[in-house]
Amino acid sequence: MNSSSVSVSLRGEGCSFVSGSCIHFRKDFNGADFQQRLLKGTNRIWLKQLEESRVRHANRLHINARIKKGQKHEYPWPNDIDPNLESEHLRYLSHFKPLTEKPKPVTLSFEKPLVDLEKKIIDVRKMANETGLDFSDQISLLESKYQQALKDLYTHLTPIQRLNIARHPNRPTFLDHVLNITDKWVELHGDRAGYDDPSIVTGIGSIDGKSYMFIGHQKGRNTKENIQRNFGMPTPHGYRKALRMMRYADHHGFPIITFIDTPGAFADLKSEELGQGEAIAHNLREMFGLKVPIVAIVIGEGGSGGALAIGCANKLFMLENAVFFVASPEACAAILWKTSQAAPKAAEKLKITAAELCKIKIADGVIPEPLGGAHTDPSWTSKQIKATISKAMEELGQMDVDALLNHRHLKFRALGGFLEGAVVEPERKRNMKKKEADISKVTADTEVEIGNLKKAAIEAKCKSLGPTIPDEAIEKLRQDVDKEITNAFIAMSLQEKLEAVKMELSKSSSNSKDQTLNPVLKEKVDRLVQEFNLNLSRPGSFLGLKQKLQTLSEAGRLVDQRKKGDTLKKVINEKLQGQVKEKMELLKLARNKVAKGEKLGEDFIKEVNKAKQELMEMLKSVNLEVMGLSKKVAATAPPGLEEKLEQADEVIKKEIEKAVDLAGIRGKIEEWKAEVVKGSNKEKVEELAKEIQEGIAVVIDSGELKKKIATTVGLPEQAVVDSDNGRSSTELPEQAGFHSE
C-alpha cells in the first residue's frame, strides 16, 4: 500500500510533482470540485482521511489518500522481451499462450486394454533395468503386440467411439492448428456491436507467403479456458464477428478458411433474445454470396446450425475422427428411444463419421490422423491439414468468380436425393408419451430378440406345429426380466420388503425339513406379490417389463406345446409305426393320382376309405380323439403359364442389365456382392440393394418394358402385371438377386 499526499491550492497557477511515494497537486479549483474529480477519475482509490484545515494559508486544502496497487498485466508486451527480437512480434498480441503445465493423460473406456498392455511393457523395462537381465525379446514382442492392437482398434472404431475421440479433452484446438500451419498470425476481435465472443476466434494468417482469413470455434484446453471460451458454443456476437471478418476478407480478396469444432450454438435465454437464429441464418445467406474461395475443416465435432453458420464452403474436409451431425447422438436417443443410453445406436443411424459423410457427398475428403487420435501428435495432424488446404486452394484458385459461386451452390443443391413415382409408405403413428425409467434398460439386441419371439408366437397361431425357439434366447429374456423386476421393486419402494421376505424364506428353509411355507410367511409373500401386481397393472407404467413378461409367457406356452407334441409323436411312433406305414403310403399314392388328374377305381376308393377308418381307430386306441378330416386343395396353374412367366422374367433380366449399364451402377452392384460375401450386417446390405433398385427404377421405362413382355409371351399388358402379382414393372424383381437375404 502506498500513502499519497495531495496538495491543492485555490489561488495562483496550478502544478503537480512526484516525490517518492507522495504525489503533490496544486491546481486552481475549489476543494469540493477536486474531491469529485478525484473520486470520478481514479480507479480503486479509498480515501482514508479527509482533513480540512487552514495551514499557513486560508485557501489551502490537504488530502491524504492510500492508493491500492493493481495487479500487473503483461499483455501485450512482457517486461522481459528480447531487445534483439527481429520477428514473431505478433505472437505477443494473442492471449493464447503455451500451457505452463502438461495436460493430464485421459484414457477413454475402449482404450483401457491398450493402457494395460502399455503398463506391462513399462513393468518389463523397469524389471530389466533393476535386474540387469536381457528382456529385449520379450519387450519387442510386447511392443509388436501393442502396435498391432492399436492398429486393429483404431481402424475399426464404431461411430460412438469416434465421437468420444472428437470430444477428447486433450484434442488440439483451432488456435493450436493455426499457430502450427501459419507463418504469421494476428487475431482480430469484436463484432462492432458491443462484444467480442471468445468462443469464435478470427484473424489473418499467412501460409507460404499468401494471406488467408481464418475463422474457427475455439474450445478450452482446461476447465478455466473452457469456461472462458464457453466450451466452444458461440453467442450471436460470435457469428456476427465471423460475418464481419468474412465481409472484410471478401472486400480485400482474402480466401477464407474455417475450422469447425462446436457442440452447437449457445442456447441460453440471453442468446435467443439477441437473435441467435437470425445471426446463423444471416451467415448462411451471406456465405453463398462471398466471391472468394472458402474451405471448411471439421477438426472435432460439428453440431447443427452452430457449425453450419461458418461451414457453407466450396470444400468441406473432416479429420478422420471428427463428427458432423444435425443433433447429438444423446439428444437423438432421448427423442426416439426416451433415453440417452441408446446414444451408440443413434450414432450409427445418424451416419456422423467422416467416412459415412464422404459417401453421401456432404464431406469432400478425409484428413488422416495418427493412431490414437490427433492429440497424440498435433504437429503431424496440422501438417496434414496444411497440405489439404494448400491443395484445395490451388484447385479453387483457378476458378473465376462465377464458377466459384456456381460450384458452392451446386455442392449444396446436390445434397440429399429424391425419387419420383415411388410408392410412399403409409404414415406411421408413434407413441411419444414419455416412458418409465425402466425402458432405458431395453437395448437394441433385446428389442430384436423380442421381435423374433413375437413373430414366432404369431406364426404358431397359424400353424399346427409350434415354432422352434432357441433355449439361449429364452434364457437371456428370463435374465432381462429378472433384472427389470428387481429395478421395478426398487422403483416401487418395495426393495426392503423383498429383502426381508427373502431372508425369512432362507431361514425357514434351513430350519425346517418340511418344504411347506409357514402360513404367516405365506401371507407376507402373497401380500407383497399382490402389491407388486397392483403397481405393475397401472396404465402407462413399466411398459417394457409388461411386454417382456407377455413375450416370456407366450414363449413358455410354445415350448410346452412343442414338448407335448414331441412326446405325443414319440408315443405314436412307438405304438403305431409299423401299422400306420402301409396305410400312409396308400393315402399318399391316392393323393398323387388325384393331383395328376387320374381317375380312381371303385375298389381303390374302398381301400382308401378303409385305410382312413383304420387310422382313426388306431388313434383312438392311444386316447387321441379325431375331431374331423380336412381336404387339402392344391392350386394348379393353367397349362403353359409357367413357361410364359419364365420368358417374361428373361425379358426383365435383360432390361435390368441394360439399365445397370445406363445408370452406371455396376460398381455399386459389385460392392453389394462383396458385402454379401463378407457377411456384413443386414441393414448395410439392404441399404445398398435399395440404392441399386432406385437407380434402375429411374432408368427403366415401365411402358416399354410392358410392351416387350407382351410381345415376347403373347400376353396383354394387364396380364403381365397380374403375372407378377401386381408388382410394377419398374420394381426390381427378386429373381435378379438384389435382396438382403
FENLINQUI-V692826 format. One line per field, one symbol per residue. phi: phi as a letter, one per 30 degrees, with the letter a starting at -180 (. if undefined). burial: + if it has 16 or more other ideal C-beta (glycine too) atoms within 10 Angstrom, else -. A space follows every 50 residues. Layout:
# FENLINQUI-V692826
phi->???
burial->???
This chain:
# FENLINQUI-V692826
phi->.ccccccbccbiddaaacbicccccbbcadddddddddddccchccddab bcaccibdccbcbcbccdddddcdcccddcdddcdcbidddddcddcedd cddddccdddcdedddddddddddddddddcidccddddddddddddddd ddddcbddedddddddcedcddcededdddccdbabdcbichbjacdddb cblcbcbhicdbccbadbcccadddddddhhicdcedddddddddddddd dciddcbcccabdkddccddddddiddddddddeddddcdccdbbcbccb ccchdddddbcdcdbbcbdecdbbbdbdedddddddciadddeedddddd hcdddddddcidcclccdbddjjdddaddddddddddddddddddddddd ddddddddddeddddiabbdiddcdddcdcdcddcdddddddcddddddd dddddddddddccdcdddcdddddddddddddddddddddddicdddddd dddddddddddcddddddeddddddddddddddddddddichdddddddd dddddddddddddddddddddddddcedddedddddddddddddddiddc dddddddddddddddddddddciccddlccccccdcdedidddddddddd dddddddddddddicdddddddddddddiddddddddddddddddddddd cdddddddddddcicddddddddchiddddddddddjcbdd
burial->---+-+++++------------+-+++---+--+---+------------ ---------++++-+-+----------------------+---+-+---- ----------+--+---+--+--+-------------++--+-------+ --++--+-++++++++-+-+++++++++++++--+-++--+---+-++++ +++++-+---+++++++++++---+---++++++++++++++++++--++ ---+++++++++++++----+--+-+--++-+++--+--+-+++++++++ +++++++++++++++++++++++++-++++++++--+++--+++++++-+ -+++-+++---+++-++-++-++++--+--++-+++-++--++--+---- ---++--+--+-----------------------++-+++++---+--++ --+--++--+-----++-+---++--+--+---++-+++-++-+--++-- +--+------------+------+---+---+--------+++++--++- ++-++--+---+-------------+---+--+--+---+---------- ------++--++--+--+-------------------------++--++- ++--++--++--+-+--++--+--++--------+--++-+++++++-++ ----++-+++--+-+---+++-++----+++++--+-+-+-
